[in-house]
Amino acid sequence: MRFQVRAFERSGEIVTLSVEASSPEAALRLAAIDAADVLSVRPRMALDWPRRPRRFPLVLFSQELHALLGAGIGLLEAIEALAEKEHRAEVRGTLQHVAARLKEGQPLSLALEGAGDVFPPLYVAMVRASEKTGALGDALARYVGYQSQVDQVRKKILGASIYPLLLLVAGGLVILFLLAYVVPRFATVYEGTHRDLPLLSRLLLEWGRLLQANGTLVLGLFAVAVAAGLYALTRPGTAAAFLRALWRIPALGERMRVYQLARFYRTLGMLLRGGVPLASGIDMVAGLLPPAERASAAVALQAVREGRSVSQAMEAAQLVTPVALRMLRVGERAGNMGEMMDRVATFHDEDMARWVEWVTRLFEPLLMAAIGLVIGAIVILMYLPIFELAGSVQ
């Protein structure tokens, strides 16, 4: 939750800070680190436009901390150095809070956990497991690699959807230009002929006149609709309903399920390689699955606690594909389950990237054909009276 904090800076000025915290007390603690005196703490107003909170740069923090630790700098000194170079007040306050906990003698995992919801539970669990083995640097490098792989898959999917979106926007602008600018001028020409026009041509010309006469109102309604749509997308309930609708589409729903399973296996593999026990890892990564699949994760967790193998537990919970099941059995025989889970995720991520590329290549020409048909129909309906007039003259 985001809070607005008014406070005295150490220079004596009154400033308003925006702090992301789980409670007013947590916001007060974070603000007090960077300010001399806190005057007030209040939640962001419910009617404010919901803004995505600025995330803590966890990957960058892990990279820089790994580099400093590799250079021989102590943990506390490294955290303080990162806080000193940080120019964003929220990030600097979080790092100073972690450093203060370290000075009190707390381990890094407990210090990160005490920073509110800034550090996800998976990250804290990974750090806690590395503290037992003394391999914090390896754990940080492992997390950076994991996040890079996840971001790479996400970028491939987003990159494949950019061109169709641009094509749709460009086609929509061309159609709007024809309807709002070109069609009304043809309507003016046809008014002087006093001829009966075809029905579809009359409807097109009337639509053009409507857009020309009420252009401001139409643009205003369009802007309100776009704003309402964007606002609805920021609501958790709307996003959840949209995802549920996508899951009901047979082909797309199965692909989304495989994508979620790949993320599940990649995260679980990272935790296993970091020393987290299997049962604890499954319990922590169950939240990455969609709500419909979390009951399956509970079934798998119960099967593991009963002593069944990983492949048997995942198969019983229906959290595997045929390829994943065979790879898990190989991992059990080889004793490298964490690495094998990462390979399962890589296999399905690559398959997902190929499927997205195929769908995009199929969708682009279909979209171009649809836009071309709409534009062609508008042009034909505009010129149809001229064609009829030329036929009657002949």
C-alpha positions as a printed Julia matrix, in Angstrom:
394×3 Matrix{Float64}:
   0.0     0.0     0.0
   1.23    3.49   -0.82
   1.37    6.22    1.86
   1.98    9.97    1.65
   4.39   11.19    4.31
   5.03   14.84    5.22
   8.32   15.3     7.0
  11.15   17.7     7.83
  14.32   17.0     5.88
  17.62   17.34    7.69
  18.12   20.59    5.78
  15.01   22.0     7.48
  12.64   21.9     4.49
   9.2    20.27    4.58
   8.81   17.59    1.91
   6.11   15.14    0.87
   7.32   11.59    0.34
   5.52    8.7    -1.32
   6.32    5.46    0.5
   5.3     1.9    -0.38
   4.77   -0.09    2.82
   2.52   -2.72    4.34
   1.25   -0.51    7.18
   1.43    3.09    8.46
   4.0     1.98   11.06
   6.23    0.5     8.35
   5.88    3.69    6.29
   6.82    5.74    9.35
   9.96    3.65    9.92
  11.05    3.94    6.3
  10.46    7.69    6.19
  12.18    8.3     9.53
  15.43    6.87    8.15
  15.7     9.62    5.55
  14.01   12.52    7.38
  14.75   14.41   10.56
  11.13   14.49   11.76
   7.94   12.95   10.36
   4.87   15.19   10.58
   2.1    12.96    9.2
   1.46    9.63    7.49
  -1.72    8.98    5.54
  -2.8     6.41    2.92
  -3.11    7.46   -0.68
  -6.67    8.61   -1.37
  -8.92    5.91   -2.81
 -10.08    8.24   -5.6
  -6.54    8.88   -6.8
  -5.61    7.28  -10.1
  -3.89    4.01   -9.19
  -0.21    4.29   -9.99
   2.05    1.31  -10.25
   4.45    1.51   -7.33
   8.07    2.0    -8.2
   9.67   -1.31   -7.54
  12.85   -1.81   -5.64
  15.56   -2.57   -8.27
  16.14   -6.07   -6.96
  18.16   -7.39   -9.91
  20.45   -4.35   -9.97
  20.86   -4.58   -6.2
  21.81   -8.26   -6.49
  24.29   -7.58   -9.28
  26.01   -4.73   -7.43
  26.06   -6.57   -4.11
  27.54   -9.64   -5.8
  30.25   -7.49   -7.4
  31.16   -5.79   -4.1
  31.25   -9.07   -2.2
  33.42  -10.57   -4.94
  35.82   -7.66   -4.55
  36.35   -8.58   -0.89
  34.15   -5.89    0.7
  32.22   -6.94    3.79
  28.46   -7.31    3.68
  27.64   -4.33    5.93
  30.11   -2.08    4.16
  28.72   -3.13    0.78
  25.13   -2.34    1.81
  26.19    1.07    3.16
  28.09    1.82   -0.05
  25.03    1.01   -2.14
  22.88    3.24    0.08
  25.32    6.16   -0.22
  25.32    6.07   -4.02
  21.53    5.77   -4.31
  19.74    9.03   -5.2
  16.15    7.75   -4.84
  14.87    8.37   -1.34
  12.76    5.2    -1.07
  15.52    2.88   -2.23
  18.12    4.62   -0.07
  15.82    4.37    2.96
  15.32    0.64    2.39
  19.07    0.01    2.15
  19.74    2.11    5.26
  17.09    0.11    7.1
  18.79   -3.15    6.09
  22.17   -1.78    7.14
  20.78   -0.75   10.52
  19.46   -4.27   11.08
  22.86   -5.73   10.16
  24.55   -3.44   12.69
  22.24   -4.88   15.34
  23.68   -8.31   14.58
  20.79   -9.69   12.57
  21.5   -11.96    9.57
  20.88  -10.58    6.11
  17.77  -12.71    5.53
  16.12  -11.37    8.67
  17.12   -7.81    7.78
  15.58   -8.19    4.31
  12.44   -9.72    5.78
  12.08   -6.77    8.15
  12.06   -4.28    5.26
   8.35   -4.9     4.63
   7.2    -6.28    1.29
  10.16   -4.87   -0.65
  11.98   -8.2    -0.87
   9.8   -11.14   -2.02
   9.66  -14.26    0.18
  11.43  -16.31   -2.5
  14.4   -13.95   -2.41
  14.54  -14.01    1.38
  14.37  -17.82    1.4
  17.21  -18.02   -1.11
  19.38  -15.72    1.01
  18.51  -17.67    4.18
  19.57  -20.94    2.54
  22.84  -19.41    1.33
  23.66  -18.21    4.84
  23.79  -21.83    5.97
  26.37  -22.7     3.31
  28.25  -19.39    3.25
  27.67  -18.98   -0.51
  25.77  -15.69   -0.62
  27.63  -14.55   -3.73
  26.65  -17.7    -5.63
  23.03  -17.3    -4.55
  22.96  -13.7    -5.79
  24.47  -14.72   -9.13
  21.93  -17.52   -9.39
  19.05  -15.11   -8.81
  20.37  -12.65  -11.41
  20.6   -15.46  -13.96
  17.12  -16.67  -13.09
  15.59  -13.22  -13.45
  17.42  -12.63  -16.73
  15.93  -15.8   -18.19
  12.43  -14.87  -17.04
  12.77  -11.36  -18.48
  14.08  -12.75  -21.76
  10.96  -14.86  -22.27
   8.72  -11.94  -21.35
  10.53   -9.64  -23.79
  10.12  -12.16  -26.61
   6.38  -12.31  -26.04
   6.02   -8.52  -25.79
   8.27   -7.95  -28.8
   6.18  -10.29  -30.94
   3.0    -8.36  -30.06
   4.34   -4.86  -30.82
   4.1    -4.98  -34.63
   0.48   -6.24  -34.75
  -0.47   -3.55  -32.25
   1.21   -0.82  -34.33
  -0.47   -2.19  -37.46
  -3.85   -2.08  -35.75
  -3.31    1.51  -34.56
  -2.13    2.68  -37.99
  -5.07    1.0   -39.72
  -7.5     2.53  -37.26
  -6.09    6.01  -37.84
  -6.4     5.61  -41.63
 -10.01    4.46  -41.3
 -10.79    7.35  -38.95
  -9.21    9.83  -41.4
 -11.34    8.49  -44.25
 -14.54    8.63  -42.23
 -13.98   12.01  -40.59
 -12.3    13.95  -43.43
 -12.67   12.35  -46.86
 -16.21   10.95  -46.66
 -17.84   14.3   -45.62
 -16.32   15.99  -48.71
 -17.75   13.34  -50.97
 -21.1    13.87  -49.26
 -20.96   17.57  -50.15
 -20.3    16.72  -53.8
 -23.17   14.25  -53.98
 -25.64   16.7   -52.42
 -25.56   18.79  -55.61
 -26.38   15.89  -57.91
 -29.86   15.25  -56.41
 -29.54   11.57  -57.24
 -30.65    8.58  -55.23
 -27.56    6.94  -53.78
 -27.17    3.26  -52.9
 -28.21    2.4   -49.35
 -24.75    1.49  -48.11
 -23.25    4.62  -49.63
 -25.92    6.77  -47.95
 -25.2     5.14  -44.6
 -21.46    5.74  -45.03
 -21.98    9.39  -45.97
 -24.32    9.94  -43.01
 -21.73    8.44  -40.7
 -19.11   10.79  -42.15
 -21.38   13.81  -41.59
 -21.99   12.67  -38.01
 -18.27   12.5   -37.3
 -17.65   15.89  -38.89
 -20.49   17.61  -37.04
 -19.73   16.05  -33.65
 -15.99   15.55  -33.89
 -15.27   17.07  -30.48
 -17.95   14.99  -28.79
 -16.77   11.8   -30.48
 -13.15   12.45  -29.5
 -14.25   13.2   -25.94
 -16.25    9.98  -25.71
 -13.32    8.05  -27.18
 -10.93    9.57  -24.63
 -13.33    8.73  -21.79
 -13.65    5.16  -23.05
  -9.87    4.76  -23.26
  -9.41    6.22  -19.77
 -12.14    3.97  -18.37
 -10.53    0.95  -20.02
  -7.1     1.79  -18.62
  -8.58    2.36  -15.17
 -10.41   -0.97  -15.34
  -7.19   -2.75  -16.31
  -5.5    -1.43  -13.17
  -8.17   -3.04  -11.0
  -7.13   -6.49   -9.71
 -10.61   -7.9   -10.26
 -10.69   -6.82  -13.91
  -7.27   -8.29  -14.63
  -8.24  -11.55  -12.94
 -11.49  -11.77  -14.9
  -9.63  -11.11  -18.15
  -7.11  -13.86  -17.4
  -9.91  -16.28  -16.52
 -11.55  -15.55  -19.88
  -8.26  -16.23  -21.69
  -7.84  -19.51  -19.82
 -11.22  -20.68  -21.12
  -9.98  -20.51  -24.73
  -8.83  -24.12  -25.36
  -5.6   -23.61  -27.34
  -4.58  -20.38  -25.64
  -5.48  -21.64  -22.17
  -3.22  -24.7   -22.54
  -0.32  -22.53  -23.7
  -0.81  -20.2   -20.73
  -0.83  -23.21  -18.42
   2.48  -24.47  -19.85
   3.98  -20.98  -19.49
   2.95  -20.85  -15.82
   4.34  -24.34  -15.24
   7.66  -23.3   -16.81
   7.9   -20.37  -14.41
   6.96  -22.68  -11.54
   9.74  -25.16  -12.4
  12.36  -22.46  -13.02
  11.72  -20.83   -9.65
  11.61  -24.15   -7.81
  14.85  -25.23   -9.5
  16.56  -22.02   -8.4
  15.51  -22.62   -4.79
  16.63  -26.27   -4.85
  20.04  -25.32   -6.21
  20.27  -22.71   -3.47
  19.76  -25.33   -0.75
  16.05  -24.83    0.02
  14.3   -28.13    0.92
  11.91  -29.48   -1.7
   8.76  -29.28    0.43
   9.51  -25.7     1.5
  10.26  -24.75   -2.09
   6.96  -26.13   -3.41
   5.09  -24.31   -0.66
   6.76  -21.0    -1.54
   6.39  -21.19   -5.33
   2.75  -22.35   -5.25
   1.71  -18.69   -5.33
   3.21  -18.34   -8.82
   0.56  -20.66  -10.23
  -2.89  -19.37  -11.2
  -5.61  -19.87   -8.55
  -7.02  -22.89  -10.37
  -3.66  -24.68  -10.17
  -2.77  -23.89   -6.54
  -4.84  -26.79   -5.26
  -2.7   -29.05   -7.45
   0.42  -27.63   -5.82
  -1.03  -28.53   -2.42
  -1.58  -32.1    -3.68
   2.04  -32.3    -4.85
   3.3   -30.92   -1.54
   1.32  -33.5     0.41
   2.65  -36.3    -1.82
   6.25  -35.16   -1.26
   5.73  -35.07    2.5
   4.4   -38.63    2.29
   7.71  -39.73    0.79
   6.8   -40.01   -2.88
   9.32  -38.98   -5.54
   9.15  -35.61   -7.25
   8.02  -37.06  -10.58
   5.28  -39.11   -8.9
   4.1   -36.13   -6.84
   3.97  -33.8    -9.85
   2.24  -36.44  -11.97
  -0.37  -37.05   -9.29
  -1.02  -33.31   -9.07
  -1.13  -32.96  -12.88
   1.64  -30.36  -12.8
   3.67  -31.94  -15.59
   3.72  -32.27  -19.33
   4.87  -35.55  -20.96
   8.31  -34.04  -21.62
   8.61  -32.6   -18.11
   7.69  -35.95  -16.52
  10.47  -37.79  -18.34
  13.02  -35.08  -17.59
  12.12  -35.18  -13.9
  12.66  -38.93  -13.83
  16.1   -38.43  -15.38
  16.87  -35.77  -12.77
  15.92  -38.16   -9.98
  18.27  -40.82  -11.28
  21.11  -38.32  -11.79
  20.56  -36.53   -8.49
  20.47  -33.04  -10.05
  16.8   -32.17   -9.64
  17.38  -28.41   -9.38
  19.3   -28.28  -12.66
  16.8   -30.58  -14.38
  13.87  -28.36  -13.37
  15.68  -25.41  -14.9
  16.09  -27.42  -18.11
  12.38  -28.28  -18.09
  11.56  -24.57  -17.87
  14.03  -23.72  -20.66
  12.53  -26.38  -22.95
   8.98  -25.09  -22.49
  10.03  -21.42  -22.69
  11.68  -22.04  -26.06
   8.61  -23.94  -27.24
   6.42  -21.05  -26.09
   8.61  -18.53  -27.95
   8.33  -20.56  -31.18
   4.54  -20.78  -30.77
   4.22  -17.02  -30.23
   6.37  -16.35  -33.3
   4.2   -18.71  -35.39
   0.96  -17.12  -34.19
   2.35  -13.65  -34.88
   3.38  -14.55  -38.42
  -0.09  -15.97  -39.02
  -1.94  -13.09  -37.37
  -0.09  -10.26  -39.14
  -1.25  -11.04  -42.7
  -4.77  -11.77  -41.46
  -4.85   -8.42  -39.69
  -3.49   -6.62  -42.77
  -6.12   -8.31  -44.93
  -8.92   -7.31  -42.53
  -7.77   -3.67  -42.42
  -7.38   -3.65  -46.2
 -10.91   -4.98  -46.65
 -12.37   -2.28  -44.39
 -10.47    0.51  -46.15
 -11.32   -0.94  -49.56
 -15.02   -1.16  -48.65
 -15.03    2.5   -47.58
 -13.36    3.61  -50.82
 -15.69    1.51  -52.99
 -18.79    2.86  -51.23
 -17.52    6.42  -51.69
 -16.96    5.96  -55.44
 -19.95    3.69  -56.11
 -22.29    6.6   -57.0
 -19.68    7.9   -59.44
 -19.46    4.49  -61.08
 -23.27    4.39  -61.42
 -23.3     7.91  -62.86
 -20.68    6.98  -65.42
 -22.68    3.91  -66.38
 -25.86    5.94  -66.9
 -24.01    8.49  -69.08
 -22.75    5.69  -71.32
